[in-house]
Amino acid sequence: MWKKFCAALLLMLLLPACALAEVVISEIMTSNGTYENGHAYDWIELHNTGKSTVDISGWYLSDSKKNKMKFQFPQGTKLKADGYLTVFCTGDDKVDVGKDSKFYATFALSSSGESIYLSDADGNQLQKLKYPQQYGCVSYGTADDGATYGFFENATRGKKNDATIYSGRVDAPVLDTAGGFYTDSVIVMAHSMLPGATLRYTTDGSTPNAKSKEFPADGLTIKETTVVRIRAFQPELVPSPTVSATYFINDDPATPIVSLITDEDYLFNKKTGALVKGTGSIPNYDKELEYPVNIEYFTGDGMCEINQMGTFTCSGHSARINAQKSIALYARKAYGNDRFAFNPFPTRDYDSYKSILLRAANSDTYATRLRDIVASSLAEGEGILYQDHVVIQVYINGQYWGHYNLREKINKYFIAQYEGVTDEKDIDSIDILARTGTDRFTQNGSNEDWLELADFCKKNDLNDPENLQYVTDRLDVDSLFTHAAYEIILGNVDFTNVRVYRVPGGKWKYLLFDVEACWRNLDKTPLEYYIKPVSAKIQGFRHEPLNALLAVPEMKAKFLTRVAEILEKHFQWPDVEAHFNEVIDVLEPILPRHIARWKNMKLSNWQKNISATEYYARVRPKKIPEMLQKAMKLTDEEVETYFGEVLRLLEETNTKK
C-alpha cells in the first residue's frame, strides 16, 4: 500500500513538469518577408506537443540571458493540445500587448544569431534555443518536437512544421548574361556558386521549384522579350534565393523602364492577387498586403541601374478600381536590400530610396496623364515638398504594362530625406496626417498637436499677439500660404486630399501632392472652401488655420504677397509651356503603344485634352486676383497694391498672340 501511495504521489508531482516540457519553441522567423500595413515583425511560435491543454499564464519569453522576463503571457493564456501560439517580436514598445488578439513582445530577434529563453511563471528556465545566423524569409525550427532544429524551406507559422529540416541554404546562382536590351535573340548563360547544385528556371514569372525545368548547360535561347528566373537546388540545403532578369528583344526603351517579375498568384489570383477585386468582402486591391517582386530599373539608354527583390502593393484611393493600377514598391531587408540604391529623379540629390511609386495617372488616366506631374514641378524651389517624377514605361512578367509616372512615395522616409532627419527614432516619430488629421487619417506618428492647433485657431482671435505667437510657434506659415497659393492658382478641385507633416522639434508643414484635378476650368476654384469663416463646417480638411491667420492684417498681406510672387515666378505662360513640352515630348511618342495595350482612350482625344489643359493653364492665372477679390472682399486699391504689376505682366505673357 505504501509503495502504491508513493508512486501515485510521484506521478502527481511529475505531471505538471511533464506538461511544461511538452511546450516547445517550435519555429522562429528573424527576417520576415511577409508585410502587412508596412510591418513584418519577427516571430516566435510555441507548440504544445502534449495531449492536454497547458495554462501558460505568466510564462516569459526573452532574448536576454540577463533579463529573461522581457515578455510575459497574460493571465488566461492557454495552449491547447497540439496547439500553436505565435508571439510577434516588434522591437517597438509602442505596440500594445494583446492588440488584435495577438501577442506582441517589445524585443526583436537578431538575424545574426542569439538565444531565446522560455521560462515559467516563477522564472524557471524551461527551454533555451540557441540559433545560428539566419537567412531572409527563411524560418528556423524543429520538425520533431524539439529534438533537432534546422531551417525550413517554407515557413508554417501557426501550423504543423514541415517534416524536413536543412542545415543551411544554397547561395544565389549567377546569370552570366545580363538582362537588358538586345537587337536579336540571345543565349542566356548561368552558373551555380555551389558545385553539384542543380539550376532550375521559369519564364512565366513564377518562383522556380523542384519541379521546374533544369537550366540548359549550353544556355537558354531567348527570341522574344522574356523574363528568366533561376534558382539553385541541393538536397541537403534550402533552395537558393531566386535570381531574375528581363531580356528585351527588338524593343527600343524610348523612356526609362521598370520591369516587375513576380508569381501570377500575387497579381491575379482571386484570393491573393493584388491587382484584382477578388471574391472577398474587401477587394484584394484595397488590402495593404505586400507581395515579393523582382524590380529592375533601366535608364532611357538601356542601362540597368537596379535589379533586386522587394515587395509591391496596390496603391491609390478610388483609382484602385481602374484597370491600370498604381503600384508601390518597397526595398525590404528580408529580401536582401532595405534601399533602392539609385536616384532617377532630376531635382533630387539623394543616393537611394526606401520606396518608390509607379503612378498610373489615376483620375487623369483618360484625359492628359500629365496634369499632376507638370503642376507639381512648378513648385520647384519654393520651399514646399512635392513628389518629383520621371515618365516611364512598365513591364510585368515580360508583358507591356504601359505608361506610368515614377514618383517619390510619401512616407516618413521621404520626409526625412527632404528635412535631413537621419536618426531612426526621429524618423519613426515623424507625424504625417491626411485630410482632417483625425485618428483615421493619421498615417504616422501622432495627431494630437495638430488637432489642438486647428481647434485653437477655430476658437481664438489671432489678432491677439499671444494667440498668434502660439500658432506661429507650431505652424510653418510660409508652408501653409505656399500650399494654399498653388491649390488656388491651379484650381485643384480635389483640394481636400491634404497632407501635413511635422518632424521632431519642428513645425507643421504642408505637402503639395495629388493636384491632377487641376486646370479643368476657369471658374471653379477651391477658394470657395479655402476662404471661409473659421466657424464654418468644411468636410474633408481643416480650413481653420488659414482663415484664422487671414483675419490678421499682417498675415493677410503676407498671403496676398505670396500669391503674387508665385504667379510671377512660375505661372508666366512661356515657363509653364516649357514644363508641358518637356513632358509631352517624352509622353506622346509612347502613347500609341500604351493605348493599344489598354484600349481606353484615343490619341486624338488626348491631343484635344492637352490643348484644353494648356488653355486653362495659360488663362487661369490672370483670373486669380479677381477671384481673390471676390472671396476676400478686397478693395480695388488692395488688388492694385498686391497684383497690379503681376496682372500687367501676365496680360502680356499669357495672352495668345
PEDAPE-V855393 format. One record per backbone hydrogen bond with DSSP energy under -1.0 kcal/mol. NH is the residue of the N-H (numbers start at 1). CO is the residue of the C=O. If there is no record, write none. Layout:
# PEDAPE-V855393
((NH | CO) (NH | CO))
This chain:
# PEDAPE-V855393
((5 | 1) (6 | 2) (7 | 3) (8 | 4) (9 | 5) (10 | 6) (11 | 7) (12 | 8) (13 | 9) (14 | 10) (15 | 11) (18 | 14) (19 | 15) (20 | 16) (21 | 17) (22 | 18) (23 | 20) (24 | 47) (26 | 45) (27 | 45) (28 | 140) (29 | 43) (36 | 39) (37 | 288) (39 | 36) (42 | 89) (43 | 29) (44 | 87) (45 | 27) (46 | 85) (47 | 24) (48 | 83) (49 | 22) (54 | 79) (56 | 77) (58 | 73) (59 | 56) (60 | 119) (61 | 71) (62 | 117) (71 | 61) (73 | 59) (77 | 74) (79 | 54) (82 | 48) (83 | 80) (85 | 46) (87 | 44) (88 | 103) (89 | 42) (90 | 105) (99 | 96) (101 | 98) (102 | 99) (105 | 88) (116 | 129) (117 | 62) (118 | 127) (119 | 60) (120 | 124) (123 | 120) (126 | 118) (127 | 118) (129 | 116) (131 | 114) (134 | 111) (137 | 31) (138 | 135) (140 | 28) (141 | 150) (142 | 26) (150 | 141) (151 | 166) (152 | 139) (159 | 156) (166 | 151) (167 | 236) (170 | 238) (174 | 191) (176 | 189) (177 | 189) (180 | 246) (182 | 248) (186 | 222) (188 | 220) (191 | 174) (197 | 194) (198 | 233) (200 | 231) (201 | 213) (202 | 229) (212 | 209) (215 | 199) (219 | 216) (220 | 188) (222 | 186) (226 | 247) (228 | 245) (229 | 202) (230 | 243) (231 | 200) (233 | 198) (237 | 234) (238 | 168) (240 | 232) (243 | 230) (245 | 228) (247 | 226) (248 | 180) (250 | 182) (255 | 253) (257 | 298) (258 | 393) (259 | 296) (260 | 395) (261 | 294) (266 | 263) (267 | 264) (268 | 264) (273 | 269) (274 | 266) (275 | 267) (279 | 270) (284 | 277) (286 | 283) (287 | 284) (289 | 287) (290 | 35) (291 | 312) (293 | 310) (294 | 261) (295 | 308) (296 | 259) (297 | 306) (298 | 257) (299 | 303) (302 | 299) (305 | 297) (306 | 297) (308 | 295) (310 | 293) (311 | 330) (312 | 291) (313 | 328) (315 | 326) (320 | 317) (321 | 318) (322 | 319) (327 | 358) (328 | 313) (329 | 356) (330 | 311) (331 | 354) (335 | 332) (336 | 333) (340 | 353) (342 | 340) (348 | 345) (353 | 340) (356 | 329) (357 | 407) (358 | 327) (359 | 405) (364 | 361) (365 | 362) (369 | 364) (374 | 370) (375 | 371) (376 | 372) (377 | 373) (379 | 376) (380 | 377) (382 | 379) (390 | 406) (392 | 404) (393 | 256) (394 | 402) (395 | 258) (396 | 399) (397 | 260) (399 | 396) (401 | 394) (404 | 392) (405 | 359) (406 | 390) (407 | 357) (408 | 388) (415 | 411) (416 | 412) (417 | 413) (418 | 414) (419 | 415) (420 | 416) (421 | 416) (427 | 423) (428 | 424) (429 | 425) (430 | 427) (431 | 502) (432 | 444) (433 | 500) (434 | 441) (435 | 498) (437 | 434) (441 | 438) (442 | 439) (443 | 432) (444 | 432) (451 | 447) (452 | 448) (453 | 449) (454 | 450) (455 | 451) (456 | 452) (457 | 453) (458 | 454) (459 | 455) (460 | 456) (464 | 461) (468 | 464) (469 | 465) (470 | 466) (471 | 467) (472 | 468) (473 | 469) (474 | 471) (475 | 471) (476 | 508) (477 | 475) (480 | 476) (481 | 477) (482 | 478) (483 | 479) (484 | 480) (485 | 481) (486 | 482) (487 | 483) (488 | 484) (489 | 485) (490 | 486) (491 | 487) (492 | 487) (493 | 517) (497 | 494) (498 | 496) (500 | 433) (501 | 509) (502 | 431) (506 | 503) (508 | 474) (509 | 501) (511 | 499) (512 | 385) (519 | 490) (528 | 525) (529 | 526) (530 | 526) (531 | 527) (532 | 530) (536 | 533) (547 | 543) (548 | 544) (549 | 545) (550 | 546) (552 | 549) (556 | 552) (557 | 553) (558 | 554) (559 | 555) (560 | 556) (561 | 557) (562 | 558) (563 | 559) (564 | 560) (565 | 561) (566 | 562) (567 | 563) (568 | 564) (569 | 565) (570 | 566) (571 | 567) (575 | 572) (576 | 572) (577 | 573) (578 | 574) (579 | 575) (580 | 576) (581 | 577) (582 | 578) (583 | 579) (584 | 580) (585 | 581) (587 | 583) (588 | 584) (591 | 587) (594 | 590) (595 | 591) (596 | 592) (597 | 593) (598 | 594) (599 | 595) (606 | 602) (607 | 603) (608 | 604) (609 | 605) (610 | 606) (611 | 607) (612 | 608) (613 | 609) (614 | 610) (615 | 611) (616 | 612) (617 | 613) (618 | 614) (619 | 615) (620 | 616) (622 | 619) (623 | 620) (627 | 623) (628 | 624) (629 | 625) (630 | 626) (631 | 627) (632 | 628) (634 | 629) (639 | 635) (640 | 636) (641 | 637) (642 | 638) (643 | 639) (644 | 640) (647 | 643) (648 | 644) (649 | 645) (650 | 646) (651 | 647) (652 | 648) (653 | 649) (654 | 650))
